[in-house]
Amino acid sequence: MKLFDLQHISDMRGTLDVLEKDLTFPVERMFIINASAGVERGGHGHKKCQMILICPHGAVEVIVNNGSGRKSVLLDSSSKAVFLEPADWHVMNFIEDSVLVVQASEKYDEGDYIYNEPQS
């Protein structure tokens, strides 16, 4: 897992948050999760898929365990993003009504999912 800031450009017309240099894989799939406060999503890792998560509206806590214990990051701004490696077992907790944008390196493949959380 790697938390990073997007390039943030702001002027009188509004803001523009850019994901460019930190995108290290071709995007094969993008999906958007709209969820209410208190919802938990995820609960899995991947064998191959890398992902970048951005929360353009609301706040989402991302909890990651790659075998060395749980770590948590808060996505509460469109200028923040988190990169997940395939082995990063993760859960997303929606703190408030939120939108989460996910860009993935692989198309959906049920066989790519790892449901058991690693032991620390």
N, C-alpha and C positions, 0 to 999 in steps of 0.2 A: 504494500500500500504506500502511496505517495500522495500527500496533499500539496497542492500548488495553487498559485494565483494566476488567473487569466489576465491577458493584457486588457486593461480597463481604460476606455476612452470616453470622456464626458465633455459635452458642450451644451449650448442652449437648446439643442434639438433633442437631447436625451443622452443615454449611455449606450456604449457598444462594448461587449465583452467578447474577446477573441480567443478561440482555441486554435492554435496553429503549430507553434514550435514544440509544444508538449504532446501533440498527437503523434505517437510513434508507431502507429499501425494503420493499415487501410480500414476504414469503417465498412463493415459488411452488413451491419444491422443497427438501427436506431429505434429506440422505443421510449415512450413517455408514460410515466406513472402519475396519475392524479389520485391522491389519497387524503383521507381525513386524519385529523389528530388522533393519535393512539393506535394507528394501523402499523403492523409490522409486516415487512416483505423480505424476500430473500431467504436466508437460512440454507445457503448452499455455496459451494465453490465450483470451479470448473477445471477440467483437464487441460483445455487449450485456450479458452476464450479470455481475452484481456478486455477490460472495460474502463471507461471514463464516466463518472457520475457528476452531474451539475444540477444544482437546485435553483432555478431562476425565480421561484416564488415559494415562500414559506421557509421551513427549517426541517432538515432531516439529519438525524444522528446515524452515522455509518459505523457499525462495530465490525472489526475485522480480526480474524484469528488465522495466522499462517503457520501455526504450530508452536509459536513462541509466546503464546498468551494473547488475550484480547486487548485490542487498542481501539480507541474511539475518536472519531473526528466529527465535527459539526459543520454541515453545509447549510449556511444561512444567508448566502449572498450569491448572486449570479456570477460574481467574479472569482469564486472559489471552485475548485474541482478536485476530485480524488481519483487516482489511477489505481485500479485493482489488477494484480497479477492473477493468473489462473488459480494458483493455490490459495488465494486469499478467500477463505470461507467468510461470508459476510451476511449481516442482517441490517436492514434499513428501518429505523424507527421514525415515523412521521410525528414530529413534535407539534406541528400545527397543520392546518389544511395546506397542502403543498403540491408542487409539481416537481418531478424528478426526471431529468433527461439522461438517458443512458446510451452511450455509443459503444458498440461491441465489435470486436475483431472477427467474430464468427457469426454465421447464420445460426438460427435456433437448431439445436441438436440435443434431444433429450438424453442421449448417451454421454454427453459432455459434462453433465451435472454430477457433483459430489455433495451428498446430503449430510454425511457425518462430519460433525465439527472436529477438527484436529485436537488431540490431547496435548496439553501444554507440559 
